[in-house]
């Protein structure tokens, strides 16, 4: 039996989490869920959206899956995702970008992987005011962090029969920080029998829109990864279908990368695809490959048939109807 920390989140989080659990359990996989509450409903009691018991549960079980959680604006609370990544040293953000037949999108046959460094760069949050004149943020890039994210990208490519790894940078301008990332990427690439190249980030943005089929595995520092992973999500139908994983040496947290959408919470119209796809990633991480494949195949059939899709996918099905349609094909 696998024991997995389950964090429903808030907004539409509990609805899409319920749908995901039903789909996973329909495969027959042996999982026990340890549910912990986080988000807006616990802030008043614990003065944080992510209390210590959430971190403790993940450390105990090693694996977690979470729905979207609202980060209060202007309340002084750190982002839930940043808190998890820093506390658990989840240095990899992994986001597969794949188009589905039956889902209306601008491109077909897209199948690429964004590997984003998760712990440093401008997202380290090292900044200060310069009197009343301005403010300064420090872009932190270190050799060890570059090595381990590049090693992960090349190993992932090798293990998953991918053909090429592309390093994304801005070393033509930031010659020291991005230069360190680029040089490390090239050093690591020499150790693997996989084709690799590199691309300046602005050129990467243009080329991904022009010819996304030219890219396979792409690895990059934190900020570029945040921007380009959302750009790539837009190529295949949006954040509503894209999964995500935060992976470290000891722990892994799988998540829907879209927001908590409180404006539609409780209406039974939320699309649970992103969290269901994140569960597929989680099952593969747990080496439950048969269960993962069952869900993948069922999703493909539901999308291709197109009769029970949620509103954001062009249909009029409820969350529950869409979920039951997936389970029918499992």
N, C-alpha and C positions, 0 to 999 in steps of 0.2 A: 504493500500500500504506500502511496505517496501522500504526504501531508503538505498541503500548500496553503500559505497565507492568502486570504481572500479579502481585498479591500474594495468594497462596493463604491466608495466615494460619495459624491453628492450630485445634485442636479439630476441628469438622466443616468448617472452612474449606477444606482441600484437597479434600474430597469434593464440596462444592457448587460449588467453583471448577472442578473437572474437568467437572461436569455443564454448567455455564454455557458453558465453552469448546466443548464438543461441540455444544451447541445453536447458538451463534453461528456456528461453522464450517459447520454444516449449511445455513446460508443462502447460502453461497458468497461471503460478504464477504471481502475481501482484508485480513486482519489478521495481523501478526506479533507474537507475545507475547514480551515481555522479562520473564521470571519472576525475581522477587527474593524472598528469604526474610525473614520478619519474625515476631515473636511469641516465644513461650516457648522455641523451639528455638535462638534466637540470643542469648538474654540472657546465658548464661554466658560466651560468647565475646566479646560486644561491650558487656556491661553496660548494655544498653538493648534493649527489644523492637523498636525501629525504628532500625537503624543508618543512618549517613549515606548509604550507597550506595542506600538506598531513596529518600530525598529526591532524591539526584542523578539517579536514573533517571527520576523523575517530572518533574523540571525539564527533562531532556533530551527526553522524549517528549511532555510537556504533558498527557497523558491517562493515567489509571490506573484499574484496577478492583481492588477488594480484598475478600477474604472476611473473616469475623470474626476478630478478634485479641484474645486474652485480655490484659487489663491486670492484672498481679499486684497482689494486695491486700496492703497493709502492707509493700511492698518499696521504696517511695520512687520508683517510676517514674511519670512523667506518663502520662496516657491517650494511647494511640496516636492516636486521632482528634484530640484537642486538639493534639498535637504536629504532626500534618499540617496542621491548619487554621492554626496560628500560623506555621509555617515557610513555607507556601505562600500565605498570605493568602487562604485559601478562605473568603470572607466570607458566602457564601450556603449554607445547608443547604436543599435542595429535596426535599420528600417528597410525591409524589402519593398520594392516598388514594382507591382505587377498588374498588368491590365487583364480584365476579364471579358470574354465574349459575352455580350448581353448587357453590359453596362456602358451606357453612352459616355464616351470620353473623346478627347481630341486625337488620341493615338491608339494604335493597336499593336499587339505583340511587344509591349514594353516589359522587360524583365531585368531589373538592375537592383543593386544593393548599395545603400548608403551606410558607410561605417564612419561614425562621428566620435571623435575624442570627447569625453564627457566631463572632465574634471578641471580643466584649466582654461587657457586663453583668456579673453576678456570676461568670460563667465566666472572666473575665480573671484570676481567682485572686489578687486583691489583698486580702490579709487579714493580721491580726496579733492576737496575744494581748494582752489587757489584764490584765497580771499573772496572778494565779491566779483572778481574778474572772470573766473571760469572754473572748470573742473577737469581733472585728469584721471583717466582709466589706464591701468597697466596691463599690457598683454603679456601674460606669463606663458612661455613655452619652454618645457624642459626636455632634455634628452631621454630620460627614462620613460616619460609619458609618450613621447613620440615613438620610441622603440616598441612599447607594448601595444599601442594601437595599430601600428603598421604590421607587427607580427600577427596580431589577431586577423587583420584584413587578408594577409597572404595565406595564413593557415585556413581561414574560412573559404577562400577561393579554392585552395587545394582540396579540402575535404568535401566541397560541394560541386566539384568538377566545373568550376568557373574558368574562363579562358584568359581574363586580363584584369589587372588591378591598376586603377588610375589614381594618382596622388594629386589632390587639389590644394592650391596654395596661392600666395601673393608675394612670392620671394623676390620678384622684380622690384618691389617697393620696400617691403619689410625684410631687408636682406639678412638681418640677424635672427629675428624670431621665426619667420616663415622659412628663412634660409636653413635654419636648424631642422625644421620639420622636413623640408625637401631633401636635404642631404641624408637625414636618417632614413627616410622612405627609400631612397636609392640604395643605401647600404643594406637594408633589410631585403629589398627586392633581389639583390644579387645572390641571396641564399636559397632562393626558390626557383624551381623550373617552371615559372609562369611568366607570361609576357606582362610587362608593366610600362607605363608611361606617366607623364605628369601634365597638368593643365592649370593655367592661371584661372582663378576663381571666376572672374568676369567672363572670360571666354567659355568657361564651363557652363555658366548660366545660359549663354546664348546657344551653345552647341546642344545642350540638353533639350532646349525647345525646338531646335532645328532637326536634330537627328538623335533622339534618345536611344535608338537601337544600337548605336555605336558604343555604348557603355555597358559595363558588366558590374564589377565591384569598384566602388569609389571610396577612398579614405581621405579624411580631412580633419583639420582642427575644429574646435567646438563651434565657433560662430558660423563658419561657412557651412558646417553640417546642419545647423539649425535652419539656415536659410534655404539651402539647396534641397534638403529633405522635404520641406513644404512645397517648394517649386515642383519637385518630382511627383509629389502627391497630386498636385493639380493636373499633371499630364494624364493621369489614369482614372480620374473621377473624384478626387478630393480626399480630405482627411477621414471621411466617414468609412472608408474601406481599408485604410492603411494600418498595419500593425506596427508595434514597436517593442523593443526589448532593451533593458539596461543590464549589462552583464559585467561582473567583476570576477576576481579570482575565486571568491568564496560564495557569492550570492548572485541571484538573477531575479530581476523584477520585470514582468511583462505588463504592457499597458496599452490602452487605446490612447492615441496621441491627440485626439480631438478634444475640444473643450467640454465643459459640463452642461452647456446649453440649458440653463435654468428656465428659459422662456418656454420650452416645450416639455419640461419635466412633468411626469404624471399623466401625460396625454396618450400614452401607448402608441407613439408614432416614431420613437427614436430608432435609429438604425444600429444594430449591435454588431455589424460586420467587422469593424476594426478590432473590437475586443475578442470576437470569435477567432479572427485571424491571429491575434496575439496568443490566444490559447493554443492554436496550431503550433506556433513557435515554442510555446512552453512544453507541449507534449513531445516535440522533437528533442528539446533540451533534456526531458526526463527519459528519453529513449523509448517513448511510446509511439513508435513510427506508424504502426497500423492504425491506431486511433486518429492520429494526425491526418493520415491519408484519407480515412473515411470522411472526415469533415471537409477536407479540400475538395474531394470528388463531389460531395453533396452541394457545397457552395457553387461549384461550377455548373452543376445541373440546374440549380435554382435560378442563377443569373441567366443562363442560356434560355431557359423556359420563359422567364420573365413575367410569370402570372401572379406572383406573391412578393412583390418588391415594395419596400417602404417609399414614402413620398419623395425623399431626397434622391432615390434611385429611379424616379420616374413612374412609380406605381402608386397604389393607394392602400396597400396592406398595412395592418397594425404590426407593432413589434412582435406580438404573440403569434400572429398568422405567419409572418416571415420566419420566425423561429421554428414553428411546427412544420413548415415546408422543408426546412433544412433537415429536421429530424426524420421526416418521412423518407428522405433519400439516404439517410444513414442506415 
